[in-house]
């Protein structure tokens, strides 16, 4: 399971409005505008649908249809085959800034110039949709069924795709946006997509752990290390989002989700550790703390992590009662202190490598290989 993203909406835009002369690409530019219009329509319609009725696969497909056209426009601008008569300007709603409460419908639509602003938000939306698609797949998994293993793989792969897309935005797209204003949306600040990438990959790791637990032949110590590894990714993500400040700040709801996630997965690691009674007590305390944190902030929606913590606490309480009885009547072991327990928590590790995202091939115009071989002197300076 991953964060419940609110997908942004965008304003209408026609590419031909910004181009001096479309030349032989008249039909292709019209198609590019039409494909973008499809995305705008799909995202607007999504806001009207109940959460359980939303088809994120349809959004993923629609974005995948548009991207080759968008890449083509970028390539043509970079190569000089298309020229601008004025800077391209598009508007997108910021759904991860601090004023958002629930649906994102009250988010401001922020207009910025440059084709890379468009690419940045399209890819961010693609990453959100892949994450939400993974959530939908994960909810349908029936443990013990013949399809469970394949469904776990699909859910983890969708999150891995999201992680790679967010990572690509941070390191490949944001540096190319040369006209970023000071009041830029928080989504366009490098630290945020990096944090989302770490969180998505951590969530994919969690799904891989769930699949491994189904086999029953994985050691508890290994599972503990994997959970600690997931917690470590969440901690790094929290550090990144907490470092962002200025005119735009990251949604408090997202910050809380990431913070709770780090605490939750550390608790799950403790649940699997040896020294059963001591770690189970620590685990129960951590899970209870997550729930109390949500109750103490009624202005925020209840964290999905807090709901998972509630369910896990019930299971942990049963285990704690069982092991306490065994210890009190059979083994009579001293229960380590919190400090002693912290000293024996292992370093985390992961089981998945993040895939490498690549933009799709362009629909028309020069390919990137042709651009590089031509070695254009003004590459990147089309505006």
Buried (B, 14 or more C-beta within 10 A) or exposed (E): BBBBBBBBBBEEBBBEEBBEEBEEBEEBBBBBBEBBBBBBEBBEEBBEEEEEEBBBBBBBBBBEBBBBBBBBBBBBBBBEBBBEEEEBBBBBBBBBBBEBBEEBEEBEBBEBBBBBBBBBBBBBBBBBBBBBBBBBBBEEBEEEEEEBEEBBBBBBBBBBBBBBBBBBBBEBBBEBBEBBEEEBBBBBBBBBBBBBBBBBBBBBBBBBBBBBBBEEEBEEEBBBBBBBBBBBBBBBBBBBBBEBEEEBBBBBBBBBBBBBBBBBBBBBBBBBBEBBBBBBBBBBBBBBEBBEBBEEEEEBBBBBBBBBBBEBBEEBBEBBEEBBEBBEEEEEEEBBEEEEBEEEBEEBEBBBEBBEBEBBEBBBBBBBEEBEEEEBEEEEEBB
